[in-house]
Amino acid sequence: MKKDFKAEQEHLRTIYKELLVVKKKAEKVLNQHHKEGTKLMLTMKDGISRDISSYSNQLETFSAIEIKNREIDQLNMKHDSWAYRLDTVNRLLKEPYFGRIDLEFENEKGVESFYLGVNSFRTLENEDRVIDWRAPIAELYYNQDLGKSSYKIQDDRVYVNLVLRRQFNLKKDQLIDYYDTSVAINDKLLLQALSSNSSEYMQDITATIQKEQNEIIRDIKSHTLLVNGIAGSGKTSAVLQRIAYLLYQYRQHLLPEDVVLLAPNPVFMNYISKVLPNLGEKNPSNFTMHQLINFQLPNSYKLENQFAYLKRIAKSTVSKQANVLRSEAFFTFLVKKMQNYSFKSTDFKAIKRREKEIFSPQDIVKLYTEIPKTQIANKQVQALAKHIKQNLDKRLRKKARTQKMYDKITQMTEAEQKKYFDEFIKNDSKARIAVLAYQYLKRIYRKTVCQIENFHWVNLKVLFCDFYKEYTKEEVILNDELTVDEGVILLIIWHFFVMSLTKRNVRFVLVDEVQDYSPIQLRLLLELYPRASFTLLGDENQAIFQTYIDFSTITEIFEKAGNSVTQKNLATSYRSNGPITALFKQLAENHKTINVVTIQETGDQPQFIGAKTKEDYEQKLIAILQHLPKDQSTALITKDVKQAEYLNKKLMKVLKIHSFTKSTAHVPGIGINLLPISIAKGLEFDNVILHDVSAENYHSKHDKKLLYTGISRGMKKIFLLYKGSKSHLFGIKKAGT
């Protein structure tokens, strides 16, 4: 053991020195590149003739410019290559690698060692020292037991004997410890990582990826991957590692913007924002559903804010209108309407210039009758827009030839001539003035042309109300501020009846907390990203919003769209200690049928703390908050936004707290964080205090899911305070003090 430790320490120091050598070389090259680039830019004009009087001189000048451009391109390529290498080295200098595998290859003698890190590393002599965790051979580290195994490189399978799997605890060039393990679970390094304090941002799990997580990360066969995992099973961590893996696997033709990640709320988006950059990858396009709708809707429409939306869908009652707007049946109705719809005058708004009507709705309908109706609705509207522009152009050309325009152009001051034509009028013939008049009219009508091109003349709200009335036989009124549900429908109407919003470049879409998406929101995603493979993550026990959808319905929606669905279940709890996991497991609807495995079996028991009066409750709450470690993260979690706002007013004078009511962009971290369950979902904290778990506050089936979600945020300690009697939903005989 001592001999191995010494050998590993020496190996680490050797790698570290080689990293420093490459770092020094990269810095030198980049510094030299900067000097060369500056010199090149200063001498750019040298050797380039400005004489373009003849065709041959023009060719000579353009050739010289092209040569200079190639020099700049070569410098830029060299810069980017060494800058990337320096960035990688700086990342590895914090922890050069985390694992090692020893392999015997089939039909070959001897054992070969491979060290794995967050990125690959080659010496200046081009010798491999560290293998990227995403490389095909690295799968042996994550996925296989010791003994006979294999891995795949493109279409070839390589057979090996895995004789050693070693995990390291390193800090720069110092070996703290190492562990030899036969399987990829329950090892000391994992427990050590799980027992550490939570941080402001989610950390990558590269060194501790488990077998079932690795199957999700490296799955490139499933068109739609649906993951149902219990709270704390590492769903989000796995999906972020999956993004890094996909960017590596398809690095030749996949850009970060070709990947879309949908997160539950802005706080959570900030929380996960550092994971991929820490792995050397850029974050993909990432939105909440609210942001996706807001970005796509025309600017003239105002959407309720993100937290108003979360507050609304967290309520227990659902309006009839919301149920209709969220249903797949209403989506199917809109699909049918799109295929054979005939527009009428009320579907259009007048096209104006300075409040003067250029095209009335009746004018637009008249032009609509002149276009073919063989295509679907949005194709008709695009053809109509082109027809309107052509008609406007004819009007402008006709107007340009009038005496009135001739007089206006010829009477322009020199300043006006310079402004509109960038020259003075020398030829005042009617033909020349007509050309200038047309140029002038095109300029002053450019905003009108923008209206036409941007379809501002299509009345989405009228289409919405007409379709809703036809479907439900009831009237509906849209307020100036739209709900997200209304925004989704308007976006679908825009997509079907105005202009397709399909993003064909997007190859992968990953959706976290998928159980919170309505059927019609999922149908919208399938419309927007028809070429994408989907990864859907969720937990049916955390379905705390009105928009809840069960996993069988999710599967049905995607299969109807022609997407085969592969479902994987995660039942291992990594976040919470054993007693906390046992508590939230009892609240799970399927707790009798799921076999939850707890990695951290021991830990502090949950504490139920009762109070008889409001004053007694507040004193006990403040006492707990004051005595918890200041260097750990603590969440005071309420049932809803109203309770969070109330506690914020009560506590802000007594304690320093981070409340979502103060800053919606705040990332929960060290100290006291006050959040409703709807915002806390997806986050994790060292300590959790669940506010008022009384029978009065928590009593319904929906409340049971809220408790499951709130309790499962805790890693080390959890306190459950209540006034009067404790909620009957727990049904626990042993409940702490």
N, C-alpha and C positions, 0 to 999 in steps of 0.2 A: 504494500500500500504506500509506504513512504517513498519507495523507489519510483513508483508510478507518479506520485504527486510531484516529486522532484523533476521527473522527465516532462510532465505536462507543464510545470512552471517554466522550464527552460524553453519548451516549444512556444509557449505564450510570449515569452520575452523576445524570442527570435521573430515571431510574426509581428510583434509590436514595433520592433526596430525596422522591419521591412516596410511597415505602414508609414513610419516617420520618414523613411527615405523617399517613398513615393510622394508624400505630402510636400517635402522640401522641393522635389523635382517639379511637382505641379505648380507650386507657388512661383518658382523661378520661371517656368515656361509662361505662365499667365502674366507675370510682370513684364517679361520680354515681349510678349504678344501686345501688351498695352502700348509699349514704346514703339513697336513696329507699326501698329495700327495708327497711332498718332502721327508718326512720320509719313505713312502712306497718305493719310488724309491731307497733310500739309503740302505734299508734293503731287497731289492728284492732278493738278493742271499741267504739271511738267510733262513734256513730250506729247501733249495733246494739241494738235493744231486747231485754231479757231477759224481757219479759212474753210468755209463751206460753199465757196462761190461756184465750184464745179462738182459734178457727180463723183469724180475720182477723189477729190478732196473730202467730200462727205463720207465716202467709204473709208478713207484713211482715218478720219476723226472718229467715226463710229467704231472702227476696229480697235483703236487705241483705248476708247472708253470701255469696250468689252473686256479688253485685257486687264484693265484696272479693276473692273467689277469682279473678274475671276480671282484676282489677287485678294480682294476683300472677302470673297466667299470662302476661299481657302483658309484665310486667317480666322474667319468666324467659325468654320468647322473645327479647326484646331482648338480654338478657344472653348467651344462647347464641349468637346471631348475631354479636355483637361479639367474644365470646371466641374463636369459631372464626376470625373475621377476623384477630384479633391473633395467634393461633397460626400462621396461614398467613403473615402478614407476617414474624413472627420467623423462620420457616423460610426465607423468601426473602431475608431480609437477609444470610444466610450466602452465598448464591449466587442472585442474582435470576433468572437464566435460564441455560440452557446451549446453546441453539441458536436458529437463525433460518432461516426459509425465505422466499424472495421468489417471489410468484406472479402470473402474468397469468391472469385469469379469462376464460373463453370469452365472447365478445361484449362484453367490457369493455376500455376503454383504460387503459394505465398498469400499473405494478407495485406490489403491496401487500406490505409486510413483516410477518411474524408472528414474535414471539419466544416460545420455548417454555421452560417451567420445570417444576419438580416439582409446582407448584400454579398455579392461575390468579390473576391480580391485576387489580383494577379500582381506579381512583382514586376520590376522594371525589365527583368529578363523573360517576362511573359510566362512565368510558372504559376500554376494555380495553387493558392494557399487556403482560400475559404470558398465554399460552395454556397450559392444563394439558396435559401430555404425553399424556394419555389422550383428549383431544378428537379427534373424527373427522379434523379437518384435520391433526393432528400425525402421522398415519400417513404422510403424504408425506415427512416428515423421516426416518422409519425405513425405509420400505419401497420407495421409488422412486428411480430414477436421475433425473438432470436431463432435462428435456424434457416432452413431452406426458404427462399423467397425470390421475388423478381420485381423488376420495374420496367416501364415501357418508355422507349425513346422513339417518338413518331410511330411508325408501324412495326417496329422491332421490339421484341421482349428480351431483356437481359436477365439471365438466371444467376443467382448468387447465394452464398451462405452468409447470413448476418451473424457475425461472431461476437460483436460488441456494440452496445448502445450506451453512450456515456453523455451525461448532462453536466454542464459546468455552471458554476457561480463565479463570475469574473467581475473585476472592476479595473478597467484600463489594462495595465500589464501585470496585475496581481491576481493569482489564482486563490480564491477564497475557499472553494471546496468543489468536489465533483462527486457524481453518483452514477454507478453502473446499474442500469435497469433492464429488465427483460420485457416489460410491456410499457405502453404509453400512458399509464394512468396510476394514480395514487402514489406517485413518487414524491420524495422529499422536496425537490425543487418546486413542484407545483404547490405543495402545501405552504412552503415558505413564501411564494409569490402571493398566494391567496390570503395569508395572514398579515401581509403588510397593509399599511394605512391606505385608504383611498386617496386619490389626488383630484385636482381640479379638472383634469382632462382624462378621458379614457386612455388606457395604455394598450399597446399592441401585445398580443399573446403569442408571438412567434415562437418563443422558447418553450411554451407549455401547451401548445396545440394538442388536443387529445384526438383519439382515433375517430370518434363519431363526428367531431368538428372538422377533421381533415377530409372526411368523405364529402362534406358539404363544400368546403373550400375548393377542392380539386375536381368537383363534378363538372365536366364539360359536355356530357352526353345528354343530360336532361334539358328539354326545351323550357319546361316550367318546373322549378324546384320549390316545393311547398314544405316549409319547416315549422312543425308545431313543437315548441319547446317550453318547458316549465320556466318559471322566473329564475333568473340567475344561471341559466344553462349555457350562457355564452353565445346566444344567437347573434347579437349585434357584433360582438368581437369577431365571430366567424365570418360574418358577411363582409366586414371591412377587410379582413385578411383575404377573403375571396376576391374582392376588387383588386387588391394588390397582385394576387395570383393571376387573374385574368389579364391585367395590364402587362404582366411579365410573359405569360403564355402566348399572347397575340401581339407582342410588342412591335412587330414589323408593320402592323396595319390597324392597331387599335389605339385611339387617343383618349385621354381622360374625359373629353367632352362627348365621346361616344358611349359613355356609361352614365346612367342616371340613378341617383340614390334618393329615395323619398323617405324623409324622417318625420316623426310625429309632431315635433314642435321646434321653434328656434333655439330654445335652451338646450335641447338634446343635440341639435345640429352643432352648436358650439362645443358641447361636451365631447363629441367624437371627432372634432376638426383636426386634431393633431396626429391621429393614428397613422394615416397614410403618408403625410410628410415625414414622419419619423422612420418610415420604411423606404424613403427615397422616391415616393410616388406623389404626383399631384392629386389633389382631391377631385373627384368627378363632379359633374353637374349635380348639385344637390338642392332639393326644395322640400318644403312641406306641401301638402296638397293645397293648402290655402294659397301659398306663394305661386304654385304652378298655375292655378286658376287666375290669380291676379296678374301674373306676367302675360298671359295669353289673351285676356279680355282687352278690347279696345280701351284706350285711356279715358274715354268719356263715361265709363261705368265705374262706380265706386263700390268696393266690396267691404263688408264688415271686417274689422281687424282680427288678427289671428287669435287673440285671447278672448275676444267676444264670441268667436266661433267655438272655441273649446268650452267656454262657460255655458254656451247654449246647448251643445250636444251632450254635456254632462248632466243635464236636467233629466228627471225621471219621466216626464211626460213628453210625448211626441205629437206634433200637430198632424192633421190629416194631409195637409199640403206637403209637409216634409216627407211623409211616407210615400206619397205619389212620386215626388221629385227624386227620391232615392231608389226607386224600384227599377228592376230590370225590365218589367213589363212596359213602363213608360218609354224606356230606351228603344225597345222593339217597335213601339208605336211610331216613334220619330224616324226610325230606319225605314219603315214602310211609307211614311209621308214623303220622305226625301226622294223616293224612287219614282213618284208620279205626281209631284206637286206642281200646281200652276199658280204663279204669283198674281196678286191683285193690287190695286192702287194703294190700299191701306198698309201693305207690306213695305211701302217705300216712303222716304222722307224727301222733301224738296232739296235740290242742290242749289245753293245760294252763293252770291258774291256780294259782300257788304249788305246783307239783309235783302238784296234784290234776288228774286227767284229766277234762276237760269233754266232749271228743269223742274216742273211741278211733278207730283206723283203721277198725275194723269199722262204727262209727257213721257215719263219713264215707262209706264205700262204700254203706251203706244209703241215705243221703241222695242219693248219686250215682245210684242206680237210679231215683230219682224225677224226674230231669231229662231232657229230650229229648236224644237222641244223634245228631241230624241234622247237627250242626255239627262243625267240626274241633276238635282236642284243646284248644287254649287257650280257645276259646269255651265248651267244656264246663266247664272248670275255673273260669272266671269266673262262669258260671251257678251252679256248685256253691258257690262262695264266697258268693254272694248268698243261696243257699238255706240255707247253714250259719248265716249272720248272722240270717236270719229265724227259724230254729229256735232260736237262742240268745235272740233277742228274746222269743219266745213263752215260753221257760223263765223268763226274768227277770220278765216280766209276771205269770206264774203264781206265781212265788216271792214277788213283791211283795205279793200278796194273802193270804199266809199269816199265821197268828197269831204265828209266830216273828219275822217281819219287823215286824209291828205292835208287838210288845213292844220290839224293838231300836230302832226309830225313836222311840217315845214315851219311852224311857228315856235318850235322848241328852242330854248336858250342853248348856248354852247355847253353849259354845265349839264343840262338834261340830255343833250345828244351824247356827251361823253358817258354819262351814267347808264343810258339804255343801250347804246350801240358801240361804246368804246372807240368812237371816231366821230369826226365832224361830217355833216352831210354836204357832199360836194355835187352830187347828182340828184336834182329834184324832179326827175321824170316820174310820171305816174307809175310806171312799172317798178322803178327802184324804190319809190316811197311806199308802194304796196308791200314790197318785201320787208322794209323796215317796220311798217305798221304791224304786219303779222308778227314780227319778232317782238315788238313792243307788247302786243296783245297777249302773246304766249306768256310773257313775263308777268303781266299784271293778273293773268288768270291762272297762275301756277298753283295757288291755294285751292282753286276750284278743281283743277286736275287732280290734286292730292286727295280731295274729298271723293272724287270718282274712283281713283285707284285704291283708296283705303276703305271703300264701301260704306262710307258714313251715311249714305242714302238708303241703306237697308235698315228697316225698322225692326231690330231684334226683339224689342219688348212687345210689339204687337204680335209678332210671330209666336213668342212665348205664350202670351195670354190666349191667343186663338187656339194654339195646340192644346193648352191645358184645359180650356173650356170644352173643346171637342172630345177630349179624353175622359173628363170627369163630369161633364154637363154642368159645371159650376164656374162662376166668375172668379177671377183672381186679379189682384192689383199688385204691381211691383213698386216698392218704395224706391226713393233715390239711392238709398244704401241697400245693396243686395246682400242676401245671405249667401253663404258658400254653396248651399244646395241650389239656389237660383242661379248663381254664377256658373255652376257645372252645366246646367241645362242651357243657358245662353251660349256657353262655349261649344256644346254639342250642336246647337242650332247653327252657330257660326261655321263649324266644321262641316256639317251636312248641307247647309243651305246657302253658304256664302263662299268660303274658301277652305280647302282642306288644310288642316294643321299637322298633318302627318310628318314625323321626323324620321326619315328613312336612314339617317346616319347612325342612329342609336342602336347599338348591338346588345346591350345588357341593361335591364332595369331591375333594381333591387328595392323592395318595399319592406320597410320595418313596421311592425305593429299592424299587419295586414288585416287583422280582425276588426280594426276600427274603420275600415273603408266600406262605404255603401256599395251595393251591386252596380249602380250606375257609374260610380267613380272608377271601379275596376274596368267596366266596359269602355270608359273614356280613355283609360291608360292603354288598353288594347288597340283603340283607334289611333291614338297618338303615336304609338311605337309598334307598328305591325311586324317589323322585322326583328324585334328584340327577343332575346331569351329572358325569362323572368325568374327572379329568386324572391320568394314571398316568405316572410318570417312573422311568426306571431305566437300568441298564447291564448287559447280560448278562455282560460280562467281570468285573463286581464281584459276581457271585453266589457269595459266600463262606460262606453259611450252609446248613444242612441243609434249610431250608425253601424252597430255590431252586425257582423256577418259570420256564419259558422263555416267551418272548413269544408264541409261537403258541398255547400253552395259555391264557395270559391272554386273548388275543383270543377263543378258543373259549368260555371261561367267560362273558365278557360278551355275546357274541353269542347264547349259549344263553338268557341272561336277557332277550333282546330288545333289547339295546343295540348299535347300530351302532358300529363301532370305526374311527377314523381314526388311522393310524400316521405319525409323523414321525420322521426320523432327524437327529441332530446329530453331525457329524463334524469340527467345528472345535474345536481345543484352545486355550483362552484362558488357562488357569491356569499351565501349566508352560512353561518355555523349550524351545527346539527339541531339544536333546540329551536332556532328560528325557522329552519327549513321544516321541521316537524309541525310547527304551528301553522305556517301558511299552507302546508300540504293538506292539513285537515279541512281547510276552507275551500280546496279545489273541488269542483263538481265531480270529477272523475277520480277522486283520491283513493277509492277502493280498487280501482282497476289499473292505475299507473304505478309502476315500480320505481319510485324516486330513490336515486342513489345520492347520498350525501358524502361529499369528499371531506369536509371539516366536521367530523362527528361530534367533537366536544365543543364547549363554549358556554357562555353565560346564558342562563335561562331567561326567557322573556319575563318582564316584571309588570304585573297588573297592579295599578295603584288607584284606589278609589278615594273619592272625596265627597263629603256630605253637603258642603256649601260651595257657592261660586268663589268666594274669597279663599277658602281652603284649597280649592282646585288650583287657583292661580298661584298661590304660594308654593304648592308642591311642584307645579310646572317650572316656576322660576328657579327653585332649588335644584332641580335636576339639570336644567340648562347651565347653571352656574358651576356645577361640580363636574361636568363632563370635561375630558381633556381638551385643552385649547388647540392642540396640534393635530386634532382629528376632525373629520367632517361630521357634522350633526344635522339631521333634517327634522324639523318640526312639521309634520304632515297633517293637513286638515282634509276633511271630507270634500269641501268645495271652496270656491273662490271667496264667497261671502265670509266664511269662517276664517280664511287666511287674512282677509282685509281687517277683520275684527281683532285678531290676535296681533297683527302688525301695529295697530294703534295702541293696544294694551302694553306691548313689550318694547316698543321702540325707545321709550324713555328710560327703561330699566336695563336693557341689554343691547349690545351691538349685534344686529341681525342682518342677514342678506335676504331681502324679500323680493319675490318676483314682482310684487306690486310697485317696487321702486324702479326696477330696471328689468325689462323683458329680455335684455341681452345678457343678463348676468349668468355666468357659468357657476353652478354650485361648487363650492370647494371647502377649504379649511374654515372652521367656524360654524356658526349657526345659520342654517338656511331654512327659510319659511316658505313652503310651497303647498298648493293643493295637490291631491293625488293625481289629477289630470296632467299636471306639469311634471311631477316627480317620476311619473311612469318612465321606465327605461334607465333611470339614473341609479346610482348606488352610493351609500353612505356608511361610514364606520358605525354611527349610532343613529337610531331612529326613535323619535317620540311621536306616537300616533295620538292625535288630539281627540278626546272625548269619544271613547269606544263604548258609550253607554247604550242601553237597550233603546232609549229614545232616539239616539242619533243613527244607530245601525240596526236594522231589523228585517230588511227585505232581501230577496234573492240577489238583487242588483248590489245591495250593500255588502253582501258576502264577497263579491268580486272586488269591490273597492278595498275591503280589508285585506284580501289576498294580495292585491297589488301594493298597498301601502306597507304591509309587514315585510314583503319580500324585497324592499329597498334596503333593508338593514343587513350589515355584514357581521358586526360583533355584538352589539347590544341593542335591545329594543325595549322601550317603555310604553305601556298602554294605559293611558289615564282615562278616568271616566267619573262622571257625576251620577250619584244615585246607584243604580244597578248596572252591572256589566252586561253587554249585549249577549243574548242567548245564542247567537250565531257561532260562538266559540265552542260551547259544549265541552269544555275541558275540565277534567277533574283536578289535575295538578296545574296550578296557575301562578306559581311564584308568590310573592308577597303583595 
